Amino acid sequence: MQYNLYTKDVSKNINNVIQDSGFSISLLHLPEDPVNANRIKISYDNTVIDLLPSKGLSLGQAWIKGQSVFWEAPIILPDTETIDLWSDEVCINGNPAKGFTFLKTLVAGVELYGLSNWGMPVEKDLKLQPLHGETSNIPVDKVSCSIEDDCLTISASFDYRTFEGDMNLPWYQRGEALYKVTKKVMLKKSAWEIKLEDTIENISNRSLTPDWGYHITFRAEDGTQVIVPSAKTEVRGGGLLSENYNIWKPGADMSKRTESGIIYKELHTTGENNSVSAIKYPDGSYVEIIVPQVPYFQTWICAGGKGSNEFTFKNGESLLHKNWDGIGIEIGSSALDHDGNIDRSFHYQPDLEPGQKLVIPIGLWLHN
């Protein structure tokens, strides 16, 4: 069966709750969420999935038998209808940091970034490209639901534009449309798995190079390991690997945020040129992560910082309402720091001609 669910103008819905084949799909609004930011809650068996249409259908959270899979973000859901990603409203150590507004938007478990820039803020063609780009903050209104046997597919599309022009339009509707992004979340009742498939289509009249990336961030607890089979491992920014570089531990002073990034190259791949990594917990359970072979692959481990002055608004209010505790991976089509430090052991075609599509599949499997 096919269903449509409108997440902004809910008056368009015949019913705000869909129940079919053991799946329950409904709209959810938390008290602290912006007025138009209705979440999608999917329930089946012992699983609950939280999707964020206001953030490009990012995968917010998943719970299996009541246990969260992804991190508990230290920041509340932003109002992506009015956000200014190019502003200097966010301060780093007290200094206004233009292009770092993204820091108040990192709330999901899986987010797609880009498409003009997915890495650190950079100026291109005399225009500031903000941290991690814009895609994870472009809202969608209409979500399609397809249920067949024990499988559910949730999908939505949005246009990625130049974001310049008519100021009477919402920021995400301004300018020339460059790409159409179609996001799919595929769930299966018979086994705990989440399959994601993002399609980036060049809808312009010229060749384009989408600069894309992802943050995939999991729940962290003392002793959690991130495991990435590869031939080469190095510290982002240089230096020596610490003894427990791939293990999450609470910081010595949790009032201060700590972060580490490790870059991996020549990853072990399957016959389909996918790489397999894992998040392993002290009780032996683990999440298997399957992603395509990519030029940039980094693990990300972060802890502490609740209420700290590292990331604040101009009035001194801290961005971090909780500790920034998370462990996971960042992957992308180019170097996060624009320093050319990518894996050159395989051929990657970065360009899309008009009408061409890039399909990026991601698979997540939980093993108890």
GIQUIFEN-V615943 format. One record per helix or strand. SS is the DSSP state (alpha for helix, beta for strand). FROM is the first residue (numbers start at 1). TO is the last residue. If there is no record, write none. Layout:
ss->{SS,SS}
from->{FROM,FROM}
to->{TO,TO}
This chain:
ss->{beta,alpha,beta,beta,beta,beta,alpha,beta,beta,beta,beta,beta,alpha,beta,beta,beta,beta,alpha,beta,beta,alpha,beta,beta,beta,beta,beta,beta,beta,beta,beta,beta,beta,beta,beta,beta,beta,beta,beta}
from->{2,10,17,23,39,47,53,58,67,70,90,95,101,110,122,127,133,135,142,151,171,177,193,208,213,225,230,247,258,269,274,286,296,311,318,326,352,357}
to->{6,12,20,28,44,52,55,64,68,70,92,96,104,114,124,129,133,137,148,161,173,188,202,208,218,228,235,247,267,269,280,292,303,313,318,332,352,367}
